[in-house]
Amino acid sequence: MKYVEKVLKNLKKQNPREAEFHQAATEILTSLSPVIEKHPEYEAAALLERFVEPERVVMFRVPWVDDKGKVHVNKGYRVQFNSAIGPYKGGLRFHPSVNLSIIKFLGLEQILKNSLTGLPIGGGKGGSDFDPKGKSDREIMAFCQSFMTELYRHIGADTDVPAGDIGVGAREIGYLFGQYKRIRNEHVGVLTGRGISYGGSLARKEATGYGLIYITEQALKARGDSLKNKTVIISGSGNVAIYACEKAQSLGAKVVAMYDSKGYVYDPDGIKLDIVKQIKEVEGARIKEYAARVSGAEFNPDCRKIWTIPCDIAMPCATQNEIDEQSAEILVKNGVKYVAEGANMPSTLEAINVFISNGVVFLPAKAANAGGVATSALEMAQSSGRMFWSFEEVDAKLKTIMTDIYNNIDKAAKEYGFEGNYVMGANIAGFIKVAEAMMAQGIV
Ligand code: NDP
């Protein structure tokens, strides 16, 4: 049995019932075969076994009291996956679906994503099965303070720097940071995505969505094309989706559909983003409202049907496994040319195969949504240097980083004989730097 297959088999045996982690590891390790074959010394150093085993997993109790005086207990997680190239870095997700498997898949992906940014950041991820929906501000604060009362001992500006993810936005980061500062008596860059008044970076909020569009623009440009007049579907209506829509529209694309977890809206005249922002960011309401406010727009409660709308470019920006094989086949049949992943692992392995085998330009999450973490690393640089860059400076750096990522994954894919296959290109380009660093640092 080949080395990669042996490692995967063992991983599944040692980590049973972790379906998402198995899925991410299978995608990554399978693409690394050509690199592993070139480097027999990796097997001798058990490099892959170490690569798929987190350096540290912290799981803890998060007790908190709701507004009625009732005590609740949630699970807290921080997976410090790999620090070969820099301090652990990766978001915190608060969502009822969170479990160890999901945090581990996100952490594993994060190692390669962070490497692709070209910045010195290792991979980590964390979160809780706490659901912020429907909670009062005081309840959110109580939960965040309790979460940080345990997490603080494991993180630090040079050790592990968490950020936001699903369910963790500016409000949650503020409460988490306040509690860290209170316990440690340190005002340092221990979390990113902070507010501008206390050490945050301009353009961090926009970064993942804008970055997704910048890398898509590069892929289009390389094929003599542009976003102008392209029909685009963006799933989700959270942080990534909203700012992807904003930038896509500013470059002349027509975004016709978006969703939240209760259904999608289709607006053949093009989504009016100010209305989406009002509903999602200001009112915290359901996207269904959009159809009630905009004439000609339709609502459908079945999220998956969003992929039956014909489009040139599909951008899944909500959550894992949103596009399965059947949805991918419908997208292809309807003429999709580009798929760029804003969310983490939104396409199943089968869906990815459908896209690649049909010649769709497929930009995988670890490359396409790396703009968020890259800008978090720019926030870390500003914090430690006591500097504050303008929106334009940060945005220009983000654009350069996304262009470099595109060029690097394109080059790696070509070098290994898989031209145009960016799953191979991203995994290989991200892995090589981490592998070199791990080999140089001995058996640790
Ligand atoms: P938000 O919490 O801001 O938004 C998430 C969106 O996805 C909401 O519209 C939500 O709908 C929807 N959603 C969540 N779960 C489901 C589901 N099961 N079915 C349908 N819709 C769902 O999160 P972000 O925008 O920050 O993150 C979105 C994705 O992007 C995640 O995969 C995240 O890991 C990834 N990502 C985020 C980065 C960032 O900088 N924020 C960086 C890199 C990746 P509802 O409101 O109804 O729950």
Residues whose N, C-alpha, C, O or C-beta is under 5 A from the ligand:
A	BS01	NDP	G164 D165 I166 G167 T208 G236 S237 G238 N239 V240 A241 Y259 D260 S261 K262 C303 C317 A318 T319 Q320 G342 A343 N344 N369 G372
